[in-house]
Amino acid sequence: MALFAMTISVCLMSCSSNDEDLSVSISGTTWKVISVDDEDFNVNENITFHKDGTATLSAHSWIPIKWMFKDNNLVLFFDTDYTKGNFSIKGDAATYLYVWESTEDNTLYTMTLQKQ
């Protein structure tokens, strides 16, 4: 009986740690660009990720943008190009390490953001 109780206890402990939701959703959030080493984005610009899969850049609101986010990988689709990379969130701060698909040299850019 004690062995059975220990087995159940171990099972419940392992199940509870697996139940943690490690996925993060950026849908419906707005982020302010704190720093960026890419001239195509502006410091203090806001990026809003709408629930319908579109995004808005405050300084470029006329540019249609679509986005996909899964397993900390963010892709921003613009008219003729897109960025792709790791979007790492820690609390209300995020870092986006990305490349432009059109660049042949695969320059890695860094953007830091603050959740609004």
Phi, psi and omega per residue, in radians:
M1 nan -0.729 3.117
A2 -1.112 -0.665 3.104
L3 -1.110 -0.701 3.109
F4 -1.099 -0.772 3.136
A5 -1.115 -0.699 3.110
M6 -1.151 -0.683 3.123
T7 -1.098 -0.795 3.121
I8 -1.100 -0.748 3.139
S9 -1.060 -0.811 3.119
V10 -1.106 -0.721 3.137
C11 -1.090 -0.795 -3.135
L12 -1.129 -0.680 3.119
M13 -1.147 -0.725 -3.125
S14 -1.244 -0.602 3.114
C15 -1.180 -0.704 -3.101
S16 -1.134 -0.599 3.123
S17 -1.263 -0.481 3.111
N18 -1.366 -0.340 -3.101
D19 -1.365 -0.166 3.139
E20 -1.105 2.324 3.122
D21 -1.553 1.811 -3.115
L22 -1.537 -0.130 3.138
S23 -1.375 2.543 -3.139
V24 -2.109 2.417 3.092
S25 -1.868 2.365 3.054
I26 -1.805 -0.009 -3.137
S27 -1.048 2.243 3.129
G28 1.406 0.247 -3.124
T29 -1.941 2.759 3.072
T30 -2.157 2.391 -3.109
W31 -2.231 2.399 3.090
K32 -1.714 2.294 3.106
V33 -1.297 2.061 3.138
I34 -1.583 -0.716 3.073
S35 -2.664 2.654 3.124
V36 -2.789 2.466 3.127
D37 -1.855 0.446 -3.127
D38 -2.132 2.151 -3.078
E39 -1.202 -0.163 3.130
D40 -1.415 -0.153 3.084
F41 -2.149 2.773 -3.101
N42 -2.055 2.463 2.989
V43 -1.111 2.517 -3.102
N44 1.284 0.055 3.057
E45 -1.363 2.488 3.078
N46 -1.730 2.454 3.029
I47 -2.046 2.102 3.107
T48 -1.915 2.212 3.115
F49 -1.733 1.793 -3.094
H50 -1.345 2.677 -3.091
K51 -1.153 -0.322 -3.137
D52 -1.506 0.129 3.116
G53 1.551 0.092 3.048
T54 -1.775 2.869 3.108
A55 -2.403 2.736 3.110
T56 -2.243 2.281 2.975
L57 -1.731 2.177 -3.025
S58 -1.029 -0.649 -3.118
A59 -1.466 -0.181 -3.109
H60 -2.361 0.845 -2.998
S61 -1.111 -0.307 3.142
W62 -1.415 -0.213 -3.111
I63 -1.470 2.099 3.099
P64 -1.264 2.243 -3.121
I65 -2.276 2.400 2.989
K66 -2.084 2.717 -3.109
W67 -2.441 2.690 3.016
M68 -2.374 2.401 -3.135
F69 -2.433 2.111 3.112
K70 -2.685 2.349 3.104
D71 0.908 0.753 3.138
N72 1.156 0.225 3.064
N73 -1.810 2.152 -3.122
L74 -1.978 2.316 3.031
V75 -2.121 2.214 3.049
L76 -1.925 2.038 -3.125
F77 -1.695 2.105 3.042
F78 -1.814 -3.106 -3.107
D79 -0.864 -0.978 -3.006
T80 -2.110 0.135 -3.057
D81 -2.699 3.011 3.041
Y82 -2.692 2.727 3.032
T83 -1.846 2.641 3.064
K84 -2.576 2.489 3.129
G85 2.991 -2.974 -3.095
N86 -1.545 2.223 3.097
F87 -1.978 1.743 -3.035
S88 -1.757 2.152 -3.093
I89 -1.916 2.286 3.031
K90 -2.316 1.793 -3.084
G91 1.151 -2.141 3.123
D92 -1.724 0.224 3.129
A93 -2.050 2.632 3.113
A94 -2.504 2.686 3.035
T95 -2.221 2.263 3.106
Y96 -1.982 1.946 3.056
L97 -1.786 2.022 -2.964
Y98 -2.528 2.883 3.014
V99 -2.225 2.679 2.979
W100 -1.524 2.325 -3.110
E101 -1.104 -0.541 -3.065
S102 -1.339 -0.275 -3.104
T103 -1.426 2.296 -3.120
E104 -1.380 -0.412 -3.103
D105 -1.528 -0.051 3.131
N106 0.920 0.780 3.084
T107 -1.033 2.256 3.113
L108 -1.595 2.119 3.128
Y109 -1.818 2.703 3.122
T110 -2.194 2.280 3.072
M111 -2.229 2.275 3.015
T112 -1.897 2.457 -3.035
L113 -2.348 2.728 3.083
Q114 -2.158 2.246 3.136
K115 -1.171 2.363 -3.117
Q116 -1.734 nan nan
